[in-house]
């Protein structure tokens, strides 16, 4: 049973990473550093700064902390094959909740995502959560997600198999 208990100070806050993942279908992988791993959710439409948007977030396997810096092309035949780039990253402040209760509140300090967010488990669902932006000074009602992967960036990426799943 995982109970989130994050201790941090200004100099060593936990990290978050959002990977733009061009696999079979484009999606965004939302990752929070919790207890030595990256807890991960696949967000098909990507995160939003609009509090009216409730984004489906499907909980997936934990990933290693090292995977947070991964960018590259996962080769065909490998799990998650396709291009992966970091869409946003930064640190975050844990405000409360835990995975077992199906609710986590936090403040993101990223380049694109800032302010309060909630991850809340959908009632009666095993892995389906919602990622919701809180109404605060950073909220943007007209937010439109923009992809990072350009043809120029794709040319710079190299094929490499990431060490992703935490044991």
N, C-alpha and C positions, 0 to 999 in steps of 0.2 A: 504494500500500500504506500503510495507516494503522497507525502504531505509537503507542500511547498513551505520552506522556511528559508528565506533568503536574508542573509546578513550582508550589508554593504556599507561603504562609506563613500564620500565624494570621489576619492581616488580610485576606487575599485568596484564600481557598480557593474551588475551583470549586463551582458550584451544581448542585443537582438540583431537578427539578420533577416533580410527578405531577399530570396533568390527569385529571379524571373527565370522560369524553367520552360523551355521550348521542347517539351517531350511530345508524346502523341497528340496532346492538346496543351496549348499554352495555359499555364497556371503560375501562381506565385506561392512559394514555400515560406511560410511565416515561422520563424524560429526564435525561441526565448531560451537563454541560458538559465537552466534551473538544475541545481544539485549536480554540477559537473558534466551535464549533457545539454544538447540542444533539443528541447521539446519542440515538436514540429507539427504544423498543420498545413495542408494543401488548400489554398484559397483560389478556386477556379477563376473568379472575376478580379482577383487582386484586392488589396486593402483599399480603404477609402477614407478620406478626410471629411466626408459628409456624414453627419450623425444620422441622417435618414436612411443611409445604406446599411443594411444588415447583410454582411457577407458570409456565405457558407464557408466554414473552415473545417476540413476533414482531418482529424487527428491521425498522424502516421507515425511510423517508428521514430524513436529517438535517434539523433545523429551525434557524432563526436564533435567536440568543440572545434577541432581542426577543420571540419567541413565548413565552418562558417566563412572561411576565407576562399573557398573553392570557386573558381571560375574556369570553364572549359567546355569541352564537348564530350559528353559521356558516349562512348562508342555504341553502335548498333549491337544488339544482342545482350547488352548490359541493362540492369534495372535502371529505369529513368533515362534511357538513351535520349540524347538531344543536347542542345546548347543550354548552359546555365551561366547567368551573370548575376552579380550582386546588384539588386535594384535599390536597396537602402540598407543602412546599418547604423548602429549607434549603441548607446547604453540606455538602460531603463530603470525606473524606480518601481518596485513592487509595492502595491497599495493594500492588497488583501486577497483572500480566497485561497482555494486549492483545487487541484485537479479532481479529487474525489467528490467534492461538492459541486463540481461543474461550473465554477465561476472563478475567474482570475481578473483582477483589476490592476492596471499599471499605467505609468506615464512613460511615453517614448521620447527619446532625445535623438532623433535622426535628422538627416538632411531633408527628407521629404515628409516623413511622418513625425509629428510632434504632438504632445499633449496626451490627454487621457484616453484610454481604450479599455474595453471589456471583452474578454473571451467568455462566452457562456454556452454551456452544453444544452442542446435542444432536448426537450422533455421526451423521455422514452427512447432516445437514440443512443447507440453505443459509441460512435465516433464522430457524430455530427455536432459541430459547435457553430456559434455565430461570432464573428469579429465585428465589433461595433465601436465607432468613434464617439467619445463623449462630447457633449456640447461644451466648448470652452473657447478661449481666445484664438486657438489654432484651427478651429473648425472652418471648413470651406464648403458651403452649400453647392457651389458650382464645380466641385472637384471632378476632374477627368483624369484617369490613370494614363500615363504615357510610358510606352515600352522603352527600355534601355538598349535592347539589342538592335543595332543598326547593321546594315551590310558591311560597313567598315570594321565594326567591332567583331562581327562574326569571323572575318578574315584573320583577325589577330588571335582568336581562340585556338587552343591546341586540344587534340583528342587526348584524354587521360581519364583513367578510372579512379574516381574518388574513393577514399576510405570514409564511408558515410555512416553506416549503422553502428550505434553504440551497443555494446554487449550488456 
